[in-house]
Structures are given as structure tokens and as C-alpha cells.
């Protein structure tokens, strides 16, 4: 078989995407924080470096891009969409597989870079939105429900894409044996399955509830069939 090459349109799209993302982030920063374009460029560059760390396979800029696409669909229903968008950019900025404080350290990074650049109340809202993506407690504020749903919306993708994401998350924990990794993963999946609804907002329930619930049940059944409990 001959070697396959991407078409020119795909190449142009790939080359232009970072410029669009940089411009989008700079505009968001300008709306929410002081410091001008230089500060925005510096923060964007550092976030790009973090999301490009070699140990990441799922928690990358591609995950942020997915989240931003879902955000764009739902933003008109949010109370403070700019706060949600900033929190999405930062929510996985710090990611060490197995660490229990990734979200807190990500929130602290936002605190560090936003210090003196925005009202304390706004910075606190972004902080809270980042921390709720631990998925350890139910969101109470409407925008918290949206960011939690956005972060987990990958479960609502078609099965092949959802399974691909699962493999990428597993690859980030390659140093763990299956018997150490899968029981904890199974507990998390069961907690999702046992919620009254998978998604907290009507917007995401309409779009993805059935597929996400089916995907989670399928993953659980597969792990049980492999002997994990």
C-alpha cells in the first residue's frame, strides 16, 4: 500500500488552530483580567507546555479543545460563562497520575497567575469551578453543574471514541498494574452509574444521557467479565 498523506485542508487547519486558540485565550483574558496581551501570551504558552507534558495521553490540549466545543454549545445557558471557560482552561493544568491534589494545584496556579488582575470574588468563582472537577461531590451552583457535565461529556461520545479515551487515561497510569488500577476505576464508574442521572444539567441530559449511561454500563460489564470487582 502506498503511504497515506493528509490533505492540504487538514494541514492548513492544523497549522491555524494554535493561532485561533491563542487569540481566543487572549480575548478571554482581556475580558476577565488585567495585564494586557503580554500576560495572556505568557499564560497561554505556559498552559500549552503543561498540557503537552510527555506523560499525558488524555489530559492534553485535545481534552481542553473537546471541553471548549461543548462549552460553546452550552455557554448561553450559563450564568458566568467567562468564569467557566477560564476554569476549563486551567482545570487539568497540573496533572500527575494518581495524585489526589491535581485540581487544587491547578486552582492554585490560576490564583498565582491571576493575583491582582481580577476581583477577588471572580477569582474565587473560578477557583470553585476548578475544584468541582474532582467529581468527589455533587455540584450545587448551576455553572458548577455545567463544568462537571462538560468534563465528563466524553462518556457521551460514540463507543469507539469513548473506549479510545479510556485507553488514553489508562496509558497515563502505565506504572500501575491492572489489579491496582482497575478496582479504583471501577468504583468511580459505579458512582457515575448509580447517580439519579449521569448529567446534572438538562442541556447535557438531552444530548448525551442515554449514550453515556450505556457506555458506562458497557465498561463496567467488561471489567467485571475480566474479573475485577
Secondary structure as UniProt FT lines:
FT   HELIX           8..32
FT   HELIX           36..51
FT   TURN            54..55
FT   HELIX           61..74
FT   HELIX           75..77
FT   HELIX           81..90
FT   TURN            91..92
FT   TURN            97..98
FT   HELIX           102..114
FT   TURN            115..117
FT   HELIX           120..131
FT   HELIX           132..134
FT   HELIX           142..151
FT   HELIX           153..156
FT   HELIX           159..172
FT   TURN            173..175
FT   HELIX           178..193
FT   HELIX           202..225
FT   TURN            226..227
//
